[in-house]
Amino acid sequence: MTKHSKAERERRAAENVRMAEVQRAWEASIPAPVAAEFAREVAAVHARGPIPRQPDMAPGTLPRPPRPGREPKPSKEETSPRRRY
């Protein structure tokens, strides 16, 4: 866990308070119907939840393709049976 100095924590707390003031001032400056529509859209997004993460592989690829240069060697095909002496 990262430890922050007292001054850093106080600065962050002051930033949070200032951002809340700016947000309240912005919400007060827009007309009521626009604010209601915006609040409705924000509530819908929050209710939906996070978007599922997209796969980071192209469709049809194997789950864990080998790294370049690390491909498995092809199996040897024995042409003649081994003799024991």
trRosetta pair geometry for C-beta under 8 A, 3 or more apart (Angstrom, degrees):
i j d omega theta_ij theta_ji phi_ij phi_ji
4 8 4.1 -114 176 90 108 132
4 9 5.4 134 102 -53 118 82
4 12 7.7 17 144 -5 162 136
5 8 4.6 98 55 4 77 102
5 9 7.1 -144 95 -3 42 85
6 9 5.8 -55 -149 37 33 110
6 10 6.3 32 153 -18 66 107
7 10 5.7 -55 -147 39 31 111
7 11 6.2 34 153 -22 65 106
8 11 5.7 -52 -146 34 30 113
8 12 6.4 28 156 -16 64 105
9 12 5.9 -56 -149 38 30 109
9 13 6.3 31 153 -19 65 107
10 13 5.6 -54 -147 37 32 112
10 14 6.3 32 154 -19 65 105
11 14 5.8 -55 -149 37 30 110
11 15 6.4 33 151 -21 64 104
12 15 5.5 -50 -147 34 34 114
12 16 6.5 36 153 -20 65 102
13 16 5.7 -52 -151 33 33 113
13 17 6.6 32 151 -18 64 103
14 17 5.7 -52 -148 36 34 111
14 18 6.3 34 153 -19 66 107
15 18 5.7 -56 -146 39 31 111
15 19 6.2 32 155 -20 66 106
16 19 5.8 -52 -145 35 30 110
16 20 6.5 33 154 -20 62 104
17 20 5.8 -54 -153 33 32 112
17 21 6.6 33 149 -19 64 104
18 21 5.6 -52 -151 34 35 113
18 22 6.4 34 151 -18 67 104
19 22 5.6 -51 -146 37 35 112
19 23 6.3 37 154 -21 65 105
20 23 5.7 -53 -146 36 31 112
20 24 6.4 31 155 -18 64 104
21 24 5.9 -55 -149 37 30 109
21 25 6.3 29 154 -17 64 108
22 25 5.7 -56 -148 38 31 111
22 26 6.3 31 154 -20 66 106
23 26 5.7 -53 -146 36 31 110
23 27 6.3 29 156 -17 65 106
24 27 5.8 -55 -145 38 30 110
24 28 6.3 29 155 -18 64 108
25 28 5.8 -57 -147 38 30 110
25 29 6.4 29 154 -25 64 109
26 29 5.7 -59 -148 32 31 111
26 30 7.0 20 160 -16 65 104
27 30 6.6 -60 -150 31 31 102
27 35 5.9 87 -162 -131 78 124
30 34 4.9 -103 162 89 112 123
30 35 5.2 142 92 -61 109 91
30 38 7.5 37 107 0 156 145
31 34 4.8 83 65 13 86 107
31 35 6.9 -156 94 -9 40 91
32 35 5.6 -57 -143 38 31 112
32 36 6.2 32 159 -21 66 105
33 36 5.7 -53 -146 35 32 111
33 37 6.4 32 155 -18 65 105
34 37 5.8 -54 -149 37 31 111
34 38 6.3 32 152 -19 65 108
35 38 5.7 -54 -146 38 30 112
35 39 6.2 31 155 -19 65 106
36 39 5.8 -54 -145 37 30 111
36 40 6.3 33 153 -22 63 106
37 40 5.6 -54 -149 34 31 113
37 41 6.5 29 153 -17 65 105
38 41 5.8 -55 -149 37 31 110
38 42 6.3 30 153 -18 66 107
39 42 5.7 -53 -145 37 32 112
39 43 6.3 34 155 -20 65 105
40 43 5.8 -54 -148 36 29 111
40 44 6.5 31 152 -21 63 105
41 44 5.7 -53 -149 34 32 112
41 45 6.5 31 154 -18 65 104
42 45 5.8 -55 -150 36 33 110
42 46 6.4 29 153 -16 66 107
43 46 5.8 -56 -146 40 32 110
43 47 6.2 32 155 -21 66 108
44 47 5.7 -55 -145 37 29 111
44 48 6.5 36 153 -27 63 104
45 48 5.7 -50 -151 26 32 115
46 49 7.9 42 172 -67 34 38
57 61 4.7 -120 168 60 118 129
57 63 7.9 -164 6 -133 168 33
57 65 7.9 146 -134 -3 128 112
58 61 5.2 87 65 -22 80 119
61 65 5.9 -54 177 -43 112 124
62 65 5.4 122 62 -72 98 73
66 70 4.8 -144 172 93 109 90
66 71 5.1 147 80 -95 146 50
66 72 6.8 -172 -58 -21 156 73
67 70 4.4 45 63 25 87 128
78 81 7.0 68 143 -95 130 38
78 82 7.4 -72 -152 -33 138 87
